[in-house]
């Protein structure tokens, strides 16, 4: 494989040496501000590894070709998958994804397994769960509403549902009911509601998690919930937006102005990077405490 072939399939300009080990974050436009390269490269430096992570902006029509090239080079050690390619990447990998990813149907992390085969997993849900537990401590009895059932929504729903009491419903708001039915069939305590019915559930929930892209850097003036809807919630209802660009989304701003506790996606993004780095580096960091990786990423200025 020529590295030039890989670079010809991406939209942004990247310079990688012919014999350089590398990682990548693959998405529509991660070059426009994805945090993963900074986090990973800080961790690479901390363990004395010369590899680097690069952002790969790739169009959907070139995604399979790019993944095929990366699959066939030993120089690619793994990386991350960003919006909107998580589901398409899972489809490309087929059976070469973890059981967690099969349940979710989306991949956000790539690594080479013990047989050097390109494999996918999903760290969205695990990272979100860690962030929530750090913020709330006790989640088992909380009533939670998840906004969206795309790749991130599926992952978060899957991991959060596992720690709820069996009798506690996990409410998932969807715009397309049929799309959510598949997810509901895999999560026994999931309750699907249509987007237009959200308001009737807001008074009862303890935590709201935005798993849509509404409010992201390209929709920064938009919010999945209105100020009026937020006013319906309990004073102590936590509003968690998994978006980290911007750090305060319109949703979080509206919640803050009404005195609701808020949590942005920065800590979740850090945990995703820590988990994915651990997957990708495998044997190279065997025996190293994962907290060492977390510390090197957390100290990033």
KANORHU-V618817 format. One record per residue. N is the residue number from 1. RES is the residue in three letters. SS is DSSP state (helix for helix, strand for strand, loop for the rest). D_LAST is the distance of its C-alpha to the last C-alpha in Angstrom with 2 decimals. Layout:
N&RES&SS&D_LAST ; N&RES&SS&D_LAST
//
This chain:
1&UNK&loop&35.52 ; 2&UNK&loop&34.22 ; 3&UNK&helix&30.56 ; 4&UNK&helix&32.02 ; 5&UNK&helix&33.63 ; 6&UNK&helix&30.35 ; 7&UNK&helix&28.79 ; 8&UNK&helix&31.97 ; 9&UNK&loop&31.45 ; 10&UNK&loop&28.12 ; 11&UNK&loop&27.75 ; 12&UNK&loop&24.63 ; 13&UNK&loop&24.47 ; 14&UNK&loop&22.90 ; 15&UNK&loop&23.79 ; 16&UNK&loop&24.32 ; 17&UNK&loop&26.53 ; 18&UNK&loop&29.88 ; 19&UNK&loop&29.25 ; 20&UNK&loop&25.51 ; 21&UNK&loop&24.47 ; 22&UNK&strand&22.16 ; 23&UNK&strand&20.87 ; 24&UNK&strand&20.75 ; 25&UNK&strand&20.03 ; 26&UNK&strand&23.35 ; 27&UNK&strand&24.03 ; 28&UNK&loop&25.55 ; 29&UNK&loop&22.60 ; 30&UNK&helix&19.25 ; 31&UNK&helix&18.56 ; 32&UNK&helix&18.27 ; 33&UNK&loop&14.86 ; 34&UNK&loop&14.83 ; 35&UNK&loop&11.56 ; 36&UNK&helix&13.35 ; 37&UNK&helix&13.12 ; 38&UNK&helix&9.34 ; 39&UNK&helix&9.85 ; 40&UNK&helix&13.07 ; 41&UNK&helix&12.26 ; 42&UNK&helix&9.72 ; 43&UNK&helix&12.71 ; 44&UNK&helix&15.22 ; 45&UNK&helix&13.89 ; 46&UNK&helix&13.99 ; 47&UNK&loop&17.61 ; 48&UNK&loop&18.71 ; 49&UNK&loop&19.54 ; 50&UNK&loop&19.97 ; 51&UNK&loop&19.91 ; 52&UNK&strand&17.49 ; 53&UNK&strand&17.15 ; 54&UNK&strand&18.29 ; 55&UNK&strand&19.01 ; 56&UNK&strand&22.80 ; 57&UNK&strand&24.40 ; 58&UNK&loop&27.88 ; 59&UNK&loop&30.93 ; 60&UNK&helix&32.85 ; 61&UNK&helix&35.83 ; 62&UNK&helix&33.87 ; 63&UNK&helix&32.02 ; 64&UNK&helix&34.76 ; 65&UNK&helix&35.23 ; 66&UNK&helix&31.57 ; 67&UNK&helix&31.48 ; 68&UNK&helix&34.73 ; 69&UNK&helix&33.36 ; 70&UNK&helix&30.29 ; 71&UNK&helix&32.71 ; 72&UNK&loop&34.74 ; 73&UNK&loop&32.23 ; 74&UNK&loop&31.12 ; 75&UNK&loop&28.12 ; 76&UNK&strand&26.48 ; 77&UNK&strand&25.04 ; 78&UNK&strand&24.00 ; 79&UNK&strand&21.28 ; 80&UNK&strand&21.04 ; 81&UNK&strand&23.46 ; 82&UNK&loop&22.62 ; 83&UNK&loop&25.00 ; 84&UNK&loop&27.86 ; 85&UNK&loop&28.59 ; 86&UNK&helix&28.33 ; 87&UNK&helix&32.06 ; 88&UNK&helix&33.21 ; 89&UNK&helix&31.28 ; 90&UNK&helix&32.96 ; 91&UNK&helix&36.26 ; 92&UNK&helix&35.79 ; 93&UNK&helix&35.08 ; 94&UNK&loop&38.06 ; 95&UNK&loop&38.79 ; 96&UNK&loop&35.85 ; 97&UNK&strand&33.57 ; 98&UNK&loop&33.15 ; 99&UNK&helix&35.44 ; 100&UNK&helix&32.67 ; 101&UNK&helix&32.10 ; 102&UNK&helix&35.87 ; 103&UNK&helix&36.11 ; 104&UNK&helix&33.37 ; 105&UNK&loop&34.38 ; 106&UNK&loop&30.89 ; 107&UNK&loop&28.31 ; 108&UNK&loop&24.53 ; 109&UNK&strand&23.95 ; 110&UNK&strand&25.74 ; 111&UNK&strand&26.55 ; 112&UNK&strand&29.51 ; 113&UNK&loop&31.84 ; 114&UNK&loop&33.90 ; 115&UNK&loop&36.31 ; 116&UNK&loop&33.64 ; 117&UNK&loop&34.34 ; 118&UNK&strand&31.75 ; 119&UNK&strand&31.18 ; 120&UNK&strand&29.41 ; 121&UNK&strand&28.26 ; 122&UNK&loop&26.59 ; 123&UNK&loop&23.61 ; 124&UNK&helix&23.47 ; 125&UNK&helix&25.93 ; 126&UNK&helix&24.79 ; 127&UNK&helix&21.18 ; 128&UNK&helix&22.62 ; 129&UNK&helix&24.96 ; 130&UNK&helix&22.38 ; 131&UNK&helix&20.39 ; 132&UNK&helix&23.74 ; 133&UNK&helix&25.00 ; 134&UNK&helix&21.99 ; 135&UNK&helix&22.72 ; 136&UNK&helix&26.52 ; 137&UNK&loop&27.56 ; 138&UNK&loop&31.05 ; 139&UNK&loop&31.48 ; 140&UNK&loop&34.86 ; 141&UNK&loop&36.94 ; 142&UNK&loop&34.73 ; 143&UNK&loop&36.09 ; 144&UNK&strand&33.48 ; 145&UNK&strand&33.64 ; 146&UNK&strand&31.68 ; 147&UNK&strand&31.64 ; 148&UNK&loop&32.17 ; 149&UNK&loop&33.42 ; 150&UNK&loop&31.67 ; 151&UNK&helix&29.65 ; 152&UNK&helix&26.94 ; 153&UNK&helix&29.66 ; 154&UNK&helix&31.78 ; 155&UNK&helix&29.10 ; 156&UNK&helix&28.08 ; 157&UNK&helix&31.78 ; 158&UNK&helix&32.69 ; 159&UNK&helix&30.28 ; 160&UNK&helix&30.76 ; 161&UNK&helix&34.53 ; 162&UNK&loop&34.69 ; 163&UNK&loop&33.81 ; 164&UNK&loop&35.93 ; 165&UNK&loop&39.41 ; 166&UNK&loop&41.99 ; 167&UNK&loop&43.61 ; 168&UNK&loop&40.44 ; 169&UNK&loop&40.11 ; 170&UNK&strand&36.89 ; 171&UNK&strand&37.40 ; 172&UNK&strand&36.09 ; 173&UNK&strand&36.61 ; 174&UNK&strand&37.46 ; 175&UNK&loop&38.77 ; 176&UNK&loop&40.76 ; 177&UNK&helix&42.67 ; 178&UNK&helix&43.83 ; 179&UNK&helix&40.32 ; 180&UNK&helix&39.56 ; 181&UNK&helix&42.77 ; 182&UNK&helix&41.49 ; 183&UNK&helix&38.51 ; 184&UNK&helix&40.85 ; 185&UNK&helix&43.11 ; 186&UNK&helix&40.36 ; 187&UNK&loop&39.24 ; 188&UNK&loop&42.24 ; 189&UNK&loop&41.00 ; 190&UNK&strand&39.62 ; 191&UNK&strand&41.30 ; 192&UNK&strand&40.98 ; 193&UNK&strand&41.38 ; 194&UNK&strand&41.55 ; 195&UNK&helix&39.04 ; 196&UNK&helix&41.77 ; 197&UNK&helix&42.46 ; 198&UNK&helix&39.00 ; 199&UNK&helix&40.13 ; 200&UNK&helix&42.84 ; 201&UNK&helix&40.39 ; 202&UNK&loop&37.71 ; 203&UNK&loop&39.50 ; 204&UNK&loop&39.67 ; 205&UNK&loop&36.13 ; 206&UNK&loop&33.53 ; 207&UNK&strand&30.49 ; 208&UNK&strand&29.94 ; 209&UNK&strand&27.51 ; 210&UNK&strand&26.98 ; 211&UNK&loop&26.87 ; 212&UNK&loop&27.92 ; 213&UNK&loop&25.98 ; 214&UNK&loop&27.47 ; 215&UNK&loop&24.82 ; 216&UNK&loop&22.32 ; 217&UNK&helix&20.96 ; 218&UNK&helix&24.40 ; 219&UNK&helix&26.30 ; 220&UNK&loop&24.12 ; 221&UNK&loop&27.28 ; 222&UNK&loop&28.91 ; 223&UNK&loop&29.06 ; 224&UNK&loop&30.95 ; 225&UNK&loop&32.49 ; 226&UNK&loop&34.08 ; 227&UNK&helix&33.90 ; 228&UNK&helix&37.43 ; 229&UNK&helix&36.57 ; 230&UNK&helix&33.73 ; 231&UNK&helix&36.26 ; 232&UNK&helix&38.41 ; 233&UNK&loop&35.92 ; 234&UNK&loop&36.12 ; 235&UNK&loop&34.13 ; 236&UNK&loop&32.08 ; 237&UNK&loop&31.47 ; 238&UNK&strand&27.84 ; 239&UNK&strand&26.57 ; 240&UNK&strand&23.98 ; 241&UNK&strand&22.71 ; 242&UNK&loop&21.10 ; 243&UNK&loop&19.68 ; 244&UNK&loop&15.97 ; 245&UNK&loop&16.42 ; 246&UNK&loop&17.13 ; 247&UNK&loop&15.59 ; 248&UNK&loop&18.94 ; 249&UNK&loop&21.71 ; 250&UNK&helix&25.16 ; 251&UNK&helix&26.33 ; 252&UNK&helix&23.83 ; 253&UNK&helix&24.61 ; 254&UNK&helix&28.30 ; 255&UNK&helix&27.92 ; 256&UNK&helix&26.02 ; 257&UNK&helix&28.72 ; 258&UNK&loop&31.28 ; 259&UNK&loop&29.68 ; 260&UNK&loop&28.81 ; 261&UNK&loop&25.92 ; 262&UNK&strand&23.20 ; 263&UNK&strand&20.53 ; 264&UNK&loop&18.33 ; 265&UNK&loop&17.40 ; 266&UNK&helix&13.69 ; 267&UNK&helix&14.70 ; 268&UNK&helix&17.39 ; 269&UNK&helix&15.22 ; 270&UNK&helix&13.20 ; 271&UNK&helix&16.66 ; 272&UNK&helix&18.07 ; 273&UNK&helix&15.67 ; 274&UNK&helix&16.41 ; 275&UNK&helix&20.09 ; 276&UNK&helix&20.34 ; 277&UNK&helix&18.71 ; 278&UNK&helix&21.24 ; 279&UNK&helix&24.02 ; 280&UNK&helix&23.31 ; 281&UNK&helix&22.86 ; 282&UNK&helix&25.83 ; 283&UNK&helix&27.79 ; 284&UNK&helix&25.11 ; 285&UNK&helix&23.22 ; 286&UNK&loop&26.43 ; 287&UNK&loop&26.57 ; 288&UNK&loop&22.85 ; 289&UNK&loop&21.82 ; 290&UNK&helix&19.79 ; 291&UNK&helix&17.80 ; 292&UNK&helix&16.49 ; 293&UNK&helix&15.06 ; 294&UNK&helix&13.70 ; 295&UNK&helix&12.03 ; 296&UNK&helix&10.39 ; 297&UNK&helix&9.10 ; 298&UNK&helix&8.35 ; 299&UNK&loop&6.19 ; 300&UNK&loop&3.78 ; 301&UNK&loop&0.00
//
